[in-house]
Amino acid sequence: MAHMQNSKHILLDFGESLSDIAVVEKEPKVEGRSMTMFLAEKR
């Protein structure tokens, strides 16, 4: 919980690295102690 900004940065970098094959549907979001981000295949 102390490093949420670092975790968000890691997820955003991951989504950016997959930008040629995927698109971010939902930005990183904190739910309790978990952080989630939704990616979808590019068509």
N, C-alpha and C positions, 0 to 999 in steps of 0.2 A: 504494500500500500504506500510505502514511502517513495517509491520510484515510478509513479504512474506516468510522468512525463517521458521518462526514458522508454517505457513500454510502448507508449503511443508513438514515439518516434520510430521505434523498431518496426511496428506494424505498418506505418506509413511508408517506410523505406522498402519493406517487403512488397507492398502493393505497387509501389513505383517500379520495382524491379520486374514485376510481372505485367507491366503495362502493355507489352506487345501481344500478350495472349489473354489478358483478363482486364476487367474493369471493376473498380470499387463501387459496389452498390450502396453500402452503408459505411460511413466513416467509423473509426474505432470508438467504441462506447463502453463505459464502465457500468457493470451490473453487479453490485455486491463486491466480491473480491475478484471477479473475472472481467477481462476486457475482450470484446469480440469485434470483428470486422467481417463484413460479407463481401466476397468477390464473386464475379460471374464471368463465364467464358465469353470472349468477344465473338461476335458472329459476323 
